[in-house]
């Protein structure tokens, strides 16, 4: 774990940054990053830092940060099950439908996390059949 050294000379409430996290990029990639930073009106290093921490936070709490996404996944789960039942010529009883709704409510957050993880790994869209 990296030790954070508190500021001692000018105590402005900010801690010194003592560790560098780096990566290698091509000349074209560097130009693209510089352009993005310039468009935001900040220095490249600050822009990279902001992007990294924004993405780290999204990774940590996604999809809880986006309840609409969770609800969309829930609708997808519900509709996939209902429509596949209808497409097969079967019927669903009221009890089965209510059980399906309970199951969707119980599992939609996990399914949304799984979907985010799948797409972040570069997975292809699944067939829902």
Buried (B, 14 or more C-beta within 10 A) or exposed (E): EEEEEEEEEEEEEEEEEEEEEEEEEEEEEEEEBEEBBEEEEBEBEEBBBEBEEEEEEBEEEBBEEBEEBBEBBBEBBBEEBBEEBEEEEEEBEEEBBEEBEEEBEEBBBEBBBEBBEEEEEEEEEEEEE
